[in-house]
Amino acid sequence: MLILCGAPLGNVGDASTRLRESLAAADIVAAEDTRRLHRLAKDLSIVVNGRIVSYFEGNEERRTPELVAAMEGGARVALITDGGMPSVSDPGYRLVSAALAAGLPVSCVPGPSAVTTALALSGLPCDRFCFEGFLPRTGGARRTRLAELAAEQRTLVFFESPHRAQATLADLAAAFGPGRAAALCRELTKTYEEVRRAGLAELAALDGWKGEITIVVAGANPADAPRPTDEQLRSEVADRVATGESRRDAITAVATIHHIPRKDLYSLIH
């Protein structure tokens, strides 16, 4: 079977008893960084008796069939990343899919999550949120993605590297508005944990970020969104009708998206 192991983000005190037991009992431990695994095992005062192999972005395509074959032969495989849950912006999805396709059982040892930790600390609404992971590295692709997200009303959570954080915050301020509330969380659960809460432009003006970074941004306020032009509204309805929607359903959908009374859009269309 495959066991997904949630690893501490930094503070080893967050490691569970189940994590200790799973790592010690596994026949194979597939680790994103084997050196970090050895250090974690030492900090947890456990001995990893199974075979330790590396499993990271550069070799997961090649190593996945090997691990599936081992599980089919009866091996108990534990998968652990540098921090947080495997598959969440970390290696793991490919192995989970392959294990399930082979009819193998998959279990999970829950652990700390940078996503929910940053969300809870941000002070922003947590009832509805979406996780976007890492944005594209290049500026043009990143700005295109952010333009698509500018109207998202749920709280948004992003991961970012320290050397791209300032550029990403500047692009967020340009796409979402300089005053959109946000929180930058770095080094969560570690000695130098820091959470800065401010508008996007204010955060973008800061520099010198270090460590693991999670950015939380408030969702769009529909009242602040500009109303599309009459021509844009007609075009959106026409596009939906062209794909097979009834005119009635298309009008209802476009009115809902733009928070426009349906009767007003109906009058405009007809």
C-alpha positions as CSV (number, residue, x, y, z in Angstrom):
1,M,0.0,0.0,0.0
2,L,0.9,3.7,-0.3
3,I,0.9,6.0,2.7
4,L,1.1,9.8,2.2
5,C,2.9,11.3,5.1
6,G,2.2,15.0,6.1
7,A,5.6,16.4,7.2
8,P,6.2,19.3,9.6
9,L,6.6,22.6,7.9
10,G,9.5,23.4,10.2
11,N,8.7,22.8,13.8
12,V,9.3,19.1,14.5
13,G,6.9,19.4,17.5
14,D,4.1,19.3,15.0
15,A,5.0,15.7,14.0
16,S,2.3,13.2,15.0
17,T,2.8,9.8,16.6
18,R,1.3,8.2,13.4
19,L,4.0,9.9,11.3
20,R,6.7,8.4,13.5
21,E,5.1,5.0,13.4
22,S,4.6,5.1,9.6
23,L,8.1,6.1,8.8
24,A,9.6,3.5,11.1
25,A,7.4,0.7,9.8
26,A,7.6,1.3,6.0
27,D,9.4,-1.1,3.8
28,I,10.3,1.8,1.5
29,V,10.4,5.5,2.3
30,A,10.3,7.7,-0.8
31,A,11.5,11.2,0.2
32,E,11.6,14.4,-1.7
33,D,15.0,15.1,-0.1
34,T,16.7,12.1,1.6
35,R,19.0,14.4,3.6
36,R,16.0,16.1,5.2
37,L,14.4,12.8,5.9
38,H,17.5,11.6,7.8
39,R,17.5,14.9,9.8
40,L,13.8,14.6,10.5
41,A,14.3,11.0,11.7
42,K,17.1,12.1,14.0
43,D,14.9,14.9,15.4
44,L,12.0,12.5,16.0
45,S,14.3,9.9,17.6
46,I,13.2,7.2,15.2
47,V,15.0,4.7,13.1
48,V,13.9,4.3,9.5
49,N,14.3,0.6,8.9
50,G,13.1,0.4,5.3
51,R,14.9,1.3,2.2
52,I,15.1,5.1,1.5
53,V,14.9,6.3,-2.0
54,S,14.6,9.8,-3.5
55,Y,11.4,10.9,-5.1
56,F,11.3,14.4,-6.5
57,E,10.3,16.3,-9.6
58,G,13.3,15.3,-11.6
59,N,12.9,11.5,-11.1
60,E,9.3,10.8,-10.2
61,E,8.3,9.8,-13.8
62,R,11.0,7.1,-13.8
63,R,10.7,6.0,-10.2
64,T,6.8,5.8,-10.1
65,P,6.7,2.4,-11.9
66,E,9.4,1.0,-9.6
67,L,7.4,1.9,-6.5
68,V,4.2,0.6,-7.9
69,A,5.9,-2.7,-8.7
70,A,7.3,-2.8,-5.2
71,M,3.8,-2.3,-3.7
72,E,2.3,-5.0,-6.0
73,G,5.0,-7.3,-4.5
74,G,3.7,-6.5,-1.0
75,A,5.8,-3.5,0.0
76,R,4.5,-0.8,2.3
77,V,5.6,2.6,0.8
78,A,5.6,5.8,2.7
79,L,5.9,9.0,0.7
80,I,7.1,12.2,2.4
81,T,8.0,15.7,1.1
82,D,10.1,18.4,2.6
83,G,7.1,19.9,4.4
84,G,3.3,19.7,4.2
85,M,1.3,17.1,2.3
86,P,2.5,15.2,-0.7
87,S,0.7,16.1,-4.0
88,V,-0.1,19.6,-2.8
89,S,2.4,21.6,-5.0
90,D,4.9,18.8,-4.2
91,P,5.6,15.3,-5.7
92,G,3.0,12.7,-5.1
93,Y,0.1,13.1,-7.5
94,R,1.7,10.9,-10.1
95,L,2.3,8.1,-7.6
96,V,-1.1,8.3,-6.1
97,S,-2.7,8.1,-9.6
98,A,-0.5,5.1,-10.6
99,A,-1.2,3.3,-7.3
100,L,-5.0,3.7,-7.7
101,A,-4.8,2.7,-11.3
102,A,-3.1,-0.5,-10.2
103,G,-5.8,-1.2,-7.6
104,L,-3.5,-0.6,-4.6
105,P,-4.8,0.9,-1.4
106,V,-3.7,4.5,-0.6
107,S,-3.8,5.9,2.9
108,C,-2.8,9.2,4.5
109,V,-1.2,10.4,7.7
110,P,-2.5,14.0,8.0
111,G,-0.1,16.7,8.9
112,P,0.6,20.4,8.9
113,S,-0.5,22.5,5.9
114,A,1.0,25.8,4.8
115,V,-2.2,26.6,3.0
116,T,-4.6,26.3,5.9
117,T,-2.1,27.7,8.4
118,A,-1.5,30.9,6.4
119,L,-5.2,31.2,5.7
120,A,-6.1,31.0,9.4
121,L,-3.3,33.6,10.3
122,S,-4.2,36.0,7.5
123,G,-7.2,37.5,9.2
124,L,-9.1,37.2,5.9
125,P,-12.4,35.3,5.3
126,C,-11.8,31.5,5.5
127,D,-15.3,30.2,4.8
128,R,-14.6,30.0,1.0
129,F,-11.1,30.0,-0.5
130,C,-9.2,28.6,-3.5
131,F,-5.6,27.5,-3.6
132,E,-3.6,28.5,-6.7
133,G,-0.2,27.0,-5.8
134,F,2.8,28.6,-7.6
135,L,2.0,31.2,-10.2
136,P,3.9,31.1,-13.6
137,R,7.5,32.1,-13.3
138,T,7.6,34.5,-16.2
139,G,6.1,37.9,-15.9
140,G,3.8,37.8,-18.9
141,A,2.3,34.4,-18.1
142,R,1.9,35.4,-14.4
143,R,0.1,38.6,-15.3
144,T,-2.2,36.7,-17.7
145,R,-3.1,34.2,-14.9
146,L,-3.8,37.0,-12.4
147,A,-6.0,38.8,-14.9
148,E,-8.1,35.6,-15.0
149,L,-8.3,35.6,-11.2
150,A,-9.0,39.3,-10.6
151,A,-12.8,38.8,-10.3
152,E,-12.5,35.7,-8.0
153,Q,-14.6,36.4,-4.9
154,R,-13.1,33.6,-2.7
155,T,-10.0,34.3,-0.7
156,L,-6.9,33.2,-2.7
157,V,-3.8,31.4,-1.5
158,F,-0.5,31.3,-3.4
159,F,2.9,29.8,-2.8
160,E,5.9,31.8,-4.0
161,S,9.7,31.7,-3.8
162,P,11.5,34.5,-2.0
163,H,13.3,35.8,-5.0
164,R,10.1,36.2,-7.0
165,A,7.9,37.5,-4.1
166,Q,8.3,41.2,-4.7
167,A,7.6,40.9,-8.5
168,T,4.5,38.7,-7.8
169,L,3.2,41.2,-5.2
170,A,3.6,44.0,-7.7
171,D,1.7,42.1,-10.4
172,L,-1.0,41.2,-7.8
173,A,-1.4,44.9,-7.0
174,A,-1.7,45.8,-10.6
175,A,-4.2,43.1,-11.4
176,F,-6.3,43.2,-8.2
177,G,-5.9,46.8,-7.1
178,P,-3.3,48.4,-4.8
179,G,-5.6,48.4,-1.8
180,R,-6.8,44.8,-1.9
181,A,-6.2,43.3,1.5
182,A,-3.5,40.6,1.7
183,A,-1.2,38.7,4.1
184,L,2.4,37.5,3.4
185,C,3.3,34.6,5.6
186,R,6.9,33.4,5.7
187,E,8.7,30.6,7.6
188,L,5.5,29.3,9.1
189,T,6.0,27.4,12.4
190,K,9.7,28.1,12.3
191,T,11.9,30.3,14.5
192,Y,11.5,33.4,12.3
193,E,7.9,33.1,11.5
194,E,6.4,36.3,10.2
195,V,3.0,37.5,9.0
196,R,2.6,40.9,7.4
197,R,-0.9,42.1,6.8
198,A,-1.5,45.1,4.5
199,G,-2.7,46.2,1.1
200,L,-1.0,44.6,-1.9
201,A,0.8,47.8,-2.9
202,E,2.2,48.2,0.6
203,L,3.5,44.6,0.6
204,A,4.9,45.0,-2.9
205,A,7.0,48.0,-1.6
206,L,8.8,45.7,0.8
207,D,11.9,43.8,-0.2
208,G,14.3,41.2,1.1
209,W,11.9,38.4,1.8
210,K,13.5,35.1,2.8
211,G,12.3,31.6,3.5
212,E,9.2,29.7,2.4
213,I,6.4,32.2,1.5
214,T,2.7,31.8,1.3
215,I,0.6,34.8,0.1
216,V,-3.1,35.1,1.0
217,V,-5.3,37.7,-0.8
218,A,-8.8,38.8,-0.2
219,G,-11.4,37.9,-2.8
220,A,-12.9,40.5,-5.1
221,N,-15.8,42.6,-3.9
222,P,-18.5,42.3,-6.6
223,A,-19.7,45.9,-5.8
224,D,-16.3,47.2,-6.9
225,A,-16.3,45.4,-10.2
226,P,-17.0,47.7,-13.2
227,R,-20.2,46.8,-15.1
228,P,-19.4,45.4,-18.6
229,T,-20.6,47.4,-21.6
230,D,-23.9,46.6,-23.2
231,E,-21.9,45.2,-26.2
232,Q,-19.8,42.9,-23.9
233,L,-23.0,41.6,-22.3
234,R,-24.6,40.9,-25.6
235,S,-21.5,39.1,-26.8
236,E,-21.3,36.9,-23.7
237,V,-24.9,35.8,-24.1
238,A,-24.4,35.2,-27.8
239,D,-21.3,33.1,-27.1
240,R,-23.2,30.9,-24.7
241,V,-26.1,30.5,-27.1
242,A,-23.6,29.5,-29.8
243,T,-22.3,26.7,-27.6
244,G,-25.8,25.2,-27.2
245,E,-27.3,27.0,-24.2
246,S,-30.8,28.2,-24.5
247,R,-31.1,32.0,-24.6
248,R,-33.0,32.0,-21.3
249,D,-30.2,30.0,-19.5
250,A,-27.5,32.2,-21.1
251,I,-29.1,35.4,-19.9
252,T,-29.5,33.9,-16.4
253,A,-25.9,32.8,-16.3
254,V,-24.4,36.1,-17.5
255,A,-26.7,38.1,-15.2
256,T,-25.5,36.0,-12.2
257,I,-21.8,36.3,-13.1
258,H,-22.0,40.1,-13.3
259,H,-24.6,40.6,-10.5
260,I,-27.0,42.3,-12.9
261,P,-30.8,42.0,-12.5
262,R,-32.0,39.4,-14.9
263,K,-34.8,41.5,-16.1
264,D,-32.4,44.3,-17.0
265,L,-30.2,42.0,-19.1
266,Y,-33.3,40.4,-20.7
267,S,-34.5,43.9,-21.8
268,L,-31.0,44.7,-23.2
269,I,-30.9,41.5,-25.2
270,H,-34.4,41.8,-26.6
